[in-house]
Amino acid sequence: MRVIRSALAPHLDSLVGFRRDIHAHPELSFQEFRTTDRIVAALTAAGLRPRRLEGSGVVCEVGSGPLALALRADIDALPLDDLTGTDFVSTVPGVAHACGHDIHLSALVGAGIVLADMHRSRPGGLGGTVRLIFQPAEEVTPGGALTVIQQGALADVPQVFAIHCDPNVDVGHVGSRIGAITAAGDTVIVRLRGHGGHTSRPHLTEDLVYALGKVATDLPATLHRLIDPRHAISLVWGAIEAGHAANVVPNEGSIMGTLRCLDVDGWNQVAEVLPGLVDRITGPFGVEVELTHRRGVPPVVNTEPEVALIEAAVKEELGEDSVQLTPQSMGGEDFAWYLTHCPGALVRLGTRTPGGVTYDIHQGDFLVDEGALEMGVRVFASTALKALGLR
């Protein structure tokens, strides 16, 4: 019985307008002040008592009695231009909701409104409490999740759930999997310094460019030999800089990239072996080495009981064929920090118009089928009802 759809119907038009307003006024990480104001206003109008977090972000509880679960949405935008060409295109130059966070947060607002209505109308209310977490700064590492957790948003939470837009999945469908669904994501920077000179006399220099080349090729290859391949280690370089002239060996240079891993144990093992590997690779060249290994987020590892719960809730609300197996992503997601405190699951919310264009997230032209907003509300609210024992 698809109860959320009928409960949402009176609010859907205003919720679409709310989402369009959020999309038109995106804000970067830890600067989501207007967004926070809009969330607070919408929840207050629904008769709820939202609590502002320090800086930006919101926590709000619906219902009464034992805390059954938390639902989390991220609220920040990305530093790029909005190229969608919609009537509600971003009004902020160089800032856009190109990852679907406007859908996430609007869906959670909608779920809060629907659950609040149900709590008032049902004899005995919801029979428990649902915590809504509107989190700032997912798009920066190590992520705003840590600041939210530090402010007590996960206190006494037995399980936590989240959605993430997926333009590879059709609207009306959800992608799910048990275990790692995203990867750990770190930044690795190696800076080398040495005595430069003329390229006609490399033996009188510390040949820094050659040493950088060895780091570029040997470090990923050696990691793959030292770390169990089942951990799926990926070290990919994104930038290398050294020198300005063809006949000059430079004094300094750097290489930087991202390190990703689908397993927490592998992620921790890399952190232990990386410094020694860099020293061994660069040692023969006599260069001065500075390694920066900036830890990002661990993998999101969905726990089996929580996956079973959210999949059952989705099937009851959207239909038996609405859940599909989603591949693991090498992207990072700071929802992982919540799962170091309690079990939970993140699922992929389909945003593609069936038969339509497949867009990509983190691109200025990322366009969402607005039917995904209704589906997001129904996924969130149905999951809450399932956890409360009302489905």
Steps between C-alpha positions, in 0.01 A plus 500: 500500500663821379390733777766770461391600149153604610631672812749698291256609229373819675857620554668400174459822301635716782785254554598525132503879539713465812753285314515743207567787740782305663643415157492866397685608816781246552757546776844350543617279786463649850334808342148356473338775709205585274445131435490439875247783542275351231512154655420636845209704362351203312521266799367762741202559271431126524471531878846361574776643720824496300833572668769694318847357516800721561571689178265321261290186495190384684386214723130438553301224668157375393273294723541399862634208693808286433735614225461253213739637237661807345462616140779714357520742208795715391432865413807660336566582134805487273736775372405484132265675258141384455457413131157336525311790339193445718262773615648458847866500400751602767503872572845473659787517247736206530284303745253225409309207643667258259496197729132488591525623857203730431299184431635324810416780741162579341404132515590492870298816565209333321541184705499709818176671396330170412613329820387798707153479341485127575610550860217748554234295322576147625363380835815465710705694245801340338579293806862617494731777389671569168803732496558708187860612441571774245877493473728772363822457304491153349701625204817573697724258685494362759138617480240683701376170642772523764382839626140379508595191698706712739187705570311191609287431194561125529445475875290189573438436128461122443519515119540764231400524134576727204434534128721626218386603155610265220455613137573146381178372662149579372255697711288265705789263565760476774849349484614308807768258619630338818857591598715773351301725266757782483876520546739663740635816342836658595727765350866411447760769426874431459728805488866458406785746539862468389803658339410588142723586209553467127353198320839442335637407844226296671763313702574826683135547599233320692296420192171606645279456192622144455433434868146636462450269205603203713252605769228533236549147367651301786289613794163377363661181365674419829186564704320244284769244586504566874127534570253215455332565160162423654525838676478664154768765551505773234762777493449732203701818441323820399784753480878505466706820500873560463720737306449757226778439248608204288868528594472562874467240776272677750553536873152390600185337374190317614248236405152469641213257465225307673519169679182294520417170666185292549606346831566661838781258585673570169455873554674479835776277361582750225546772759760284674709405196481815286777707668752218481419429136552862399836508677614178331400619153665841532799390707744431209464857373602683818203735491327653800152349532182644651200267500150627573244225546176681574249249626153555358211272586475126555282285272124497552441140611129416502400251768282205399201547738469868408522423127224243546286757683531780246460265203179358650371852566578611145333196344186551706480866397635504142435142388668160507718577196618837631826378660805406294856404586728800465874473425760614747618854441858619539366838604502613862207594726527627858188309603767239575581680826148434632550129438805498727256578784190296415376265226322635197468514124525741210306431180508652151190699401424486129488842332504409129189545288428153357637495148656842552852640523746357752671795665792489742528646847751780571437639152335835431233345276388241757122495462263310726157370402288675764301182551801390705400745773172318568684168494756628749228607744333161469827312554587702811152490653436135419834404656402687815163325519670163451746568782213614722316173435213673321544314170 
